[in-house]
């Protein structure tokens, strides 16, 4: 009798656990649906995440999401509240972020790219988004350092942190201040492709000037936004080739207007005749597979800037 009661009690608790698990899963699903329509609306980096996983993703990326939503929100009474809105900045931002913008700019002819040894990149810092993160994992160049992460953009990068060598969080300003680099590569603009172009370029210029102020002797290379596949464009039309080409044209103009700032574009290695990333190079149409990331790394070796 006692054994039978024990079995019934065990079944009752198992049944109760299953009910609670189903309720929890349903709550995650409903929460994910609400998040997709509200907080995550207009944020394409979350489009491929399963709805049920979105609540956990929001908890993980809370600071990044808040920064992007703050940028997208309309300005409150009295104007903008410390973020770039439609290409404008507050006076405080201008003073704090753009010390180099008032200095005269010098146009220089870019030297011809040359092939170098991978150790040319030993004293290099790569700044970028999840694509640069892929480069750090699968196409590492010498002993270069990387400041990058999923969802990084010119709008939120000053508020982000990455894990330092001692496993502490480090800001971009900290990474720029602790060491002087020979060259710095910046690869941003893809996650920002849904924003007004002038707003994007205003903040891109803020980033460039901040890097230059912290690294006066480094050559800076602005990396073109890499194109997406046709399937990715069908999911989010801001990734259309003509849109990314427009962004790249402005990034190139910015590089050509500054002293010791250069531009590199490797899209020719990965796109078809219509400007889409070729099929078979990526699982998601946005991030190159390992073997093609290695091709990207080799392209940077073959197209290095030596003054």
N, C-alpha and C positions, 0 to 999 in steps of 0.2 A: 504493500500500500504506500509506504513512504517513498519507494522508488518511483511509483507511478506519479505521485504528487510532484516529485522532483522533475520528472520528465515534462509534466504539464507546465510547471513553472518555467522550465527552460524554453519550451515552445512559446510561452506567453511573452517572455522577454525578447526572443528572437523576432516574433511577430511585431512587437512594439518597436524594436530597432529598425525593422524594415519600413514600418509606417513613418517613423521619424526621418529615415533616410530619404524616402520618397517626398516627404514634405519639404525637406531641406533642398532637394534637387529642384522641386517645383519653384521654391522661393528664389533659388539662384537663376532659374530660367526666366521667371517673371521680372526679376531685378535686372537681368541682362537685357531683356527687351526694352525696359524703361530707359536704361542707360544708353542703349544704342540710339534711341529716339531723342534723347535730351543731352546729357553731358558729353557723349561721344559723337554727336552729330557734327559732320564736317571734319572728322579726324580719320582720314583714310587708313592710317597705320593699324586701326583696330577692325577694319572691315573683314579681314580674314580670320579673326578670332571667333571661336564658337560662342554663341550667345550665352550659354550656361557658364562659360569661363570668364565672361566679362567682369562680374563683380570682383573676383579675385584679382584680375588684371588691373582694375581701377585702384584697388587697395595697394597693389605693388607700385603702380605708376602715378599715385595720387598727385605728387608735386608737379610732375611734368604735365598732367592733364589740366591742373589748375592754372599753370602758366599759359598754356595754349588758349584755354577758355578766356582767361583774363585779356589776352590780346584780341580775341575775336569779339569781346563784349563791347557794346557802345560806350562812349565816354560818358561819365557821370556829370553832375552839375559842375560848371567851372572848367570843363574840358577834360583832357586825357588824364589818366591816373597812373602815370609812370610807365606806360607801355606804348608801343608804336601803334597808332590807329590811323589807317588810311594815309600812311606815309608821313605823318606828323609826329613831333616829339614835344615833351614838356621842356621848359627852359632848363629845369634842373638836369634832365637827361642830356641835353645838348652840352651843358657845361661839364657834366661828369663823364660822358661817353665819347665826346668828339673833339679832343684837344688838337688832333692833327688836321681836322677838316679845314681850319682857317689858314693853314700853311700852303704856300704855292706848290702845285703839283708839277712834276716833270715827266714828260713823255720820253720813253726810251725804246729803242728798237730791240726786240727780244732776240737773244742769241739763238743760233740754230741748235735744236736738241741733239744730244750726243748719247752714245751708249757708255754706261759706267759700270763699275763693279757694284754689287749690291751693298757693299760696305760704305759706299757713298752716302747711304741713308742712315748710317750709324748715329749721326747727330741731327736727326730729323724728328719733328713732331707732326703727326697727322691729326687733324681736327675734322670730325665728320659725324655722320649718322650711322644707321645700322649697316649700310654698305661698307663704310670704312671699318666698322667692327668686323665684318667678314674678312676684309683685307688683313686686319690684325691677327685673325685666327688662321687663315689659310694661305696668305701670301706675304708673310712677314718679310720685311726688307732690312737686312742687317740687324742692328739693335735699335731701330727706330722706336719711338714712343708714340702712343696713341691716346687721344682724348676723344672718345666717341661713345655712342650708345643709341639704342633703339628710340626713335622719335626725336632725336636731337635736331634742332633747327636754329636758324639765326635769331628767332624770336625767344627761344627759351634757354639757349646754351649758357648764358651768364648765370642762370639759376640752377644749373645742373651740377652734380658731382660725379666723379668716377672713383673707383677704388685705387688708391695709391699703392706703392710697393710695400708699405707697412700695413696695408689693409685698412687705412683710414680714408675718409672721404676727402676729395680734393676738388676745388673749383678750377675753372679755366684760368682765372686770374692767378691762382696759386701755381698752376702748371707753367704759366708763362713767366712768372717771376722767379722761380727757383733755379732756372737754368737757361743759358743762352744757346740757342740752336743755330746751326748753319743754314737750315731751310725749314720752312713750315708749309705744309700742304693743307689747304682748306677744301673740303668736299661737302658742301651743303647746298640746299635749294630744292631738293626733291620733295621733302615733306611740306615745303612751303608753297608748292606749285598751285594750291588753291587760293592763295592770297593775292591781293592786287599787286601787280608787278612793282609799282613804285614803292609800296610799303615794304615789300621784300628787299628791294635794292637799298632802300634807306637803312634798314637794319643790317644788311650785309656790309654796307660801308662803315657802319658803327663798329662791327666786328673787325673789319680789316684795320681800321684806325687804332682800335684797342690793341690788336696784335702788333702793329707797327710800333706803337709807343712803348710796349713792353720788350720788343725785340728789334731794336733799331738797326742792328747789323745783319739780320737774317734776310735771305732771299725768301720771298713768299710766292707760292704757286697756288693759283686758284684753279681747282679741278672742275671741269665741266660736269654738270648733272648728267648722269648716265640714264639712257632711255629705258623704257619698260616694254614688255611684250604687248601684243595686240589684246590678249586676254586680260592683262592688268588694266589696260586702257578702257576696255569694255566695262570693267568693274568701277573705274574711277576716271572719268574723262579728263581730269586735270593733268593726267600723265601723258596726254596726247603728244606726239612728236613735235608738232608745231608750237605747243605751249612750252615744252622743255627747251626747244631751240631758241625761243624768244628770251627765256631766262638766261641761257648760255651766251646769247649775243650780248646781253647787258653785263654779264660777269666778265666776258672778254673785254668789253669796253672799259670796265672798271680797272682791270689789270693793265691795259695799255695806257691808262691815264696816270699811272703811278710809277715812281722810281723803284726799280728792283722788285717789281711785282709781275709775275708771269702767269700764263694761262696754258693748261694742258687739257687736251680732249682725246679720249680713247674710244669714243663711240663708234668710230669707223670699223673697229675690230669686232663689234658685237651686233650691229644692226643690219636689217635687210634693206632692200631698195626703197621701202616706204618709211623708213625711220624707226621701225619697231625692233625691239630686241628679238633676235632670231630664236625660233623654237629649239628646244633641246639644250639651252644654255642655263636654264634656271627652273627650279621647281615651282616657284610662285610668280615668275615673270618679272620679278623686281630685284632679286638678289642672285648674283651669279653662283653657280655650283662651284665646288671646290676646284675642279680642274680649270675652270674658266676664270676663277679668281687668281689662280697662278698665272694665267695668260695676262690678266690685268697687271699683276705685279711686274711681270717681265716687260710689259709695255712702258711702265714707269722707269724701269732700268734703261730701256732703249730710247726714252724721250726725256732724259734728264737735262736740267739746265746747269750749264757750267759757264760762269762769267769770265 
